[in-house]
Amino acid sequence: MAAPVTKTAERPLHDYLMDVSDCNGVRVGSALLMGTSQQDNGRNFAFFSRHATRVRLELFDHPEDQIAAKQIDLDPARNRTGDLWHVWVGGIRPGQLYAYRVDGPYSPSEGQRFNFAKLLLDPFSTAISRLVNWDFGKALGYDPSASRRDVARSQADDAAAMLKCVFTHEYFNWHGDQPPRHHWSEIVIYETHIRGFTFHSSSGVQNPCTYRGLIEKIPYLSAIFVTRKTERNADSS
């Protein structure tokens, strides 16, 4: 006589992950929201990298620290969903400094310049730390002393001279603002670096290297047809 089959009650995925993934306040995390997001009594970190082979989240106590107070290596088998890397860390409070280290192929001819010795900022970070002795030269991914410097990967760690992301817990009220719903055929995307776009005196702004300076350039961007509301969109938005 066959033994009776005992069925195990199904458990929600979230509850299961909390049990099997919690280790010293670190869990697998979620890929649902980019950047950092509040979940339970901790913070979820998520970012995009298609070609990364190794990712580490580092938490710092002070902007000038060379050594991270906590290092969290992400397991590509558990902390990766498609091209999104993610991890949950408990006990994160506003003011926490963090950055990433990401390894992968170093092939400048193919546009790949991964360098695990360099800290990377979260593109979704809402604040960046101040650093009096910021040395951008140490952030170079290549070795400037090499004969073919762009091909030689730098081994110098730039943590002490690199800015860090700052976790903030500020809520921004959008006051009902909605996307203008442009048709894709009408979209013109203009990518720029805020500091580089407004640094030179020829930019004509009163607040160079700032978001205020970028706002001052809106008339210029409109003049070169970077996407703005058209009459048809104005009627439908």
C-alpha positions in Angstrom: 0.0 0.0 0.0 1.4 3.3 -1.1 2.2 5.9 1.6 -0.2 8.8 1.7 1.1 12.0 0.0 1.3 14.9 2.4 0.8 18.3 0.8 2.7 21.3 2.1 0.7 24.5 2.3 1.9 27.1 -0.2 3.6 30.1 1.3 3.8 33.6 -0.2 7.1 34.2 -1.9 7.9 37.2 0.3 7.6 35.1 3.5 9.8 32.4 2.0 12.5 34.8 1.0 12.5 36.4 4.4 13.2 33.0 6.0 15.9 31.6 3.6 17.6 34.9 2.8 18.0 36.7 6.0 21.6 36.7 7.1 23.0 39.4 9.4 20.3 41.8 8.3 20.8 41.1 4.6 18.2 39.5 2.2 17.9 38.8 -1.5 15.9 42.0 -2.1 13.6 43.0 -4.9 14.1 44.2 -8.5 10.8 46.0 -8.6 12.1 49.5 -7.8 15.3 51.1 -9.0 17.6 53.0 -6.6 16.7 52.6 -3.0 13.3 52.1 -1.5 11.9 51.5 2.0 10.8 48.0 2.7 10.0 46.7 6.2 12.6 48.0 8.6 15.3 48.3 6.0 16.2 49.5 2.5 16.1 47.8 -0.8 18.9 48.6 -3.3 18.5 47.9 -7.0 20.3 48.9 -10.1 20.8 47.9 -13.7 24.0 46.3 -15.2 23.7 43.8 -18.1 27.4 42.9 -18.4 28.5 42.9 -14.7 30.0 39.7 -13.4 30.5 40.8 -9.8 28.8 43.5 -7.7 29.4 44.7 -4.2 27.4 47.2 -2.1 29.6 49.2 0.3 28.3 51.2 3.3 30.4 54.0 4.7 30.4 55.9 8.0 32.2 59.1 6.7 32.7 60.7 3.2 36.5 60.4 3.4 36.6 56.8 4.5 38.8 54.5 2.5 37.5 51.3 4.0 33.7 50.5 4.1 32.1 49.9 7.4 30.1 47.0 5.7 30.6 45.2 2.4 27.9 43.2 0.9 28.7 41.0 -2.1 25.7 40.2 -4.3 25.3 36.6 -5.5 24.5 36.6 -9.2 22.4 33.5 -8.7 20.3 35.0 -5.9 20.7 38.8 -6.1 20.1 39.2 -9.8 16.9 39.2 -11.8 17.6 39.6 -15.5 19.8 42.7 -15.8 18.8 44.0 -12.4 20.9 43.5 -9.3 19.2 43.9 -5.9 19.7 43.4 -2.2 17.8 44.3 1.0 19.7 45.6 4.1 18.1 46.1 7.5 18.6 49.0 9.8 19.5 51.6 7.1 18.8 55.1 8.4 18.7 58.6 6.6 22.3 59.8 6.2 23.8 56.4 5.4 26.6 56.7 2.8 26.9 54.0 0.2 28.4 53.2 -3.2 28.9 50.2 -5.5 31.9 48.3 -6.9 31.1 46.5 -10.2 33.4 44.1 -12.0 33.1 42.9 -15.6 34.9 43.0 -18.9 37.5 45.7 -19.5 37.6 46.2 -23.3 37.6 49.9 -24.2 37.3 49.1 -27.9 34.0 47.5 -27.2 32.8 50.2 -24.7 33.4 48.0 -21.6 35.4 49.6 -18.8 34.5 47.8 -15.7 36.9 48.4 -12.8 36.3 46.9 -9.3 38.9 49.2 -7.8 36.6 52.3 -8.4 33.5 53.3 -6.5 30.4 53.9 -8.5 27.5 56.2 -7.6 23.9 55.1 -7.8 22.3 56.9 -10.7 19.1 57.0 -8.7 20.6 58.5 -5.6 18.8 61.6 -4.3 21.9 63.1 -2.6 25.7 62.9 -2.8 28.2 63.6 0.0 30.5 66.6 0.2 34.2 65.9 0.0 36.7 68.7 0.4 39.7 66.8 -1.1 37.9 65.2 -4.1 40.5 64.1 -6.6 38.9 63.1 -9.9 42.2 61.9 -11.2 42.0 58.9 -8.8 38.7 58.0 -10.4 40.2 57.3 -13.8 39.5 53.7 -14.8 42.7 53.4 -16.8 46.4 53.8 -15.8 47.6 57.2 -17.1 51.2 56.2 -16.6 51.0 53.3 -19.0 52.2 53.7 -22.6 48.7 52.7 -23.9 47.0 54.1 -20.9 43.4 53.6 -22.1 44.0 49.9 -22.5 45.6 49.4 -19.1 43.1 49.1 -16.2 44.0 51.1 -13.1 44.5 49.2 -9.9 44.3 52.3 -7.6 41.5 52.3 -5.1 39.7 55.7 -5.2 37.4 55.2 -2.2 38.9 57.9 0.0 38.9 60.5 -2.8 35.4 59.6 -4.2 32.0 61.0 -3.4 29.4 58.7 -1.9 25.7 58.4 -2.2 23.6 59.5 0.7 20.4 57.8 1.6 17.6 60.3 2.2 14.1 59.8 3.4 12.5 62.9 1.9 9.1 62.7 0.3 8.6 65.0 -2.7 5.1 66.2 -3.4 4.5 66.2 -7.2 1.2 68.2 -6.8 -0.5 66.1 -9.4 2.1 66.6 -12.1 1.7 64.2 -15.0 3.9 63.2 -17.9 3.0 65.2 -21.1 2.3 61.9 -23.0 4.3 62.8 -26.1 4.0 60.4 -29.0 7.3 58.5 -29.6 7.6 60.0 -33.1 7.7 63.5 -31.5 10.3 62.8 -28.8 13.7 64.4 -28.9 15.9 63.2 -25.9 18.9 65.4 -25.0 21.4 63.8 -22.7 23.9 66.1 -20.9 26.1 66.4 -17.8 24.8 69.2 -15.6 28.2 70.4 -14.5 29.7 70.2 -18.0 26.6 71.8 -19.5 26.7 74.9 -17.3 30.3 75.2 -16.1 31.7 77.5 -18.8 31.0 81.2 -18.8 29.6 80.8 -22.4 26.6 78.9 -20.9 25.4 82.3 -19.7 23.9 81.0 -16.5 24.0 82.6 -13.0 24.2 79.3 -11.2 26.8 77.1 -13.0 27.2 73.5 -12.1 23.8 73.3 -10.4 20.2 72.2 -11.3 19.3 75.8 -11.1 21.7 76.5 -13.9 20.1 73.7 -15.9 16.7 75.3 -15.4 18.1 78.5 -16.8 19.0 76.6 -20.0 15.4 75.5 -20.6 14.7 78.2 -23.2 17.8 77.1 -25.1 16.7 73.4 -25.0 13.3 74.4 -26.3 14.9 76.4 -29.1 16.7 73.4 -30.4 13.5 71.3 -30.3 14.2 69.2 -27.3 10.8 67.7 -26.5 8.3 70.1 -25.2 4.5 70.3 -25.3 3.1 70.8 -28.9 -0.3 72.2 -29.5 -1.7 68.7 -30.1 -0.2 67.4 -26.9 -1.3 70.5 -25.0 -4.9 69.7 -25.9 -4.6 66.1 -24.8 -2.5 66.4 -21.7 
